[in-house]
Amino acid sequence: MDGLDQLGYELYLPREKAGYIISSYRYPKDENWDFNLFYNKLNDRGFAIYPGKVSNADCFRIGHIGRIFPYETQALVEAIAEVSQEMKTAKFAE
């Protein structure tokens, strides 16, 4: 998803190997990071993400399947930016 890398989130796989249905992002290396808080804050805004299913890395997943439009993807990126800022994670940790 364009925009998350600008917020400091790193894809688990290189973009050229990432899938089209689900994207996995590594947890930020930040002392303020808390997946449950991140999840709940996004859920409060009407967005659902999923814990990662990668055995050797801490990550979360975003699904891209179904009837999803660009404005909805942009709204998710904006919500992640707001939550990241509230939590002072990723690029907002400074």
N, C-alpha and C positions, 0 to 999 in steps of 0.2 A: 504494500500500500504506500503510494507516494505520500510523503509528509511525515511519516513516523521516523524515518532516518534523520530528518531535520530536527526532530524532537529528542534525538539521542537514542532511539531504539534500534537495535541491530537485528536483522533477520538471522534466524538460526542457520539457514542455508544461503549460499550465494544466490543473488537474484536470478541468475540464469538457470539455477537448479531448483528454485522454489516452485511449488505447485500453484495451480490456479484456484483450487477449492479451499484450501486452508493455508494460512501463513503462520509460521511460528516465529516468535520474537524472544530473544534472550532477555532475562530480567536485567534491569540496569544494575551496574555495580555501584550501588549507592546505599549508604547506611539508612536512608529514609524509605527505601523500597519496602513495601509490604503488599504482596499480591492480594491478600484478602481485602485490604482497604481499597486498593486500586479497583478490584473487581466490584466491590460494593458501591463505590462512588460512580463507576460507569453504569452499573445496574440502576442506581437511583436516577440516572439521566436517560434510562430506557435502552441501554446497550448491553448486550451479553457477549462476554468473551469466555474463554475456556482455559483451564490449566493445561500446561504442556503435557504431552505424552512421549517426550523424548527421554530415554533412559539415562543419558549422560550429561544432561544440561537442564538448568532451571529456565523454563520458558513459559510463555502463554501463547494461546492460539486465537486467531481471528478467522471466522468462516466467511467465505465469499460465494456461497451457493444460494440459489433461490432468486427471487425477483428483487435484486438490489440495484439501485440507481446511483450514479456518481454523486448526487447531492447527499445521499445517505452515507456514503463512504466519507465524504468531506465532513459531514456532521460528526461522525465517529472520530475522525482525526482531531477535530476541534474539541470534542469532549475529552479525548486523551490528553490534549495540550492543557486544558483547564485542570484536569485531575493531577497531572504531573506538576503543574505549577502549585496547586494546593499542597501536594505532598513534598514539594521541593526535591523532586527526583529528576533524573536524566539531565537535560541541559539546564534545568531550573535549579539544580543543586547548588550553584555558585552563589 
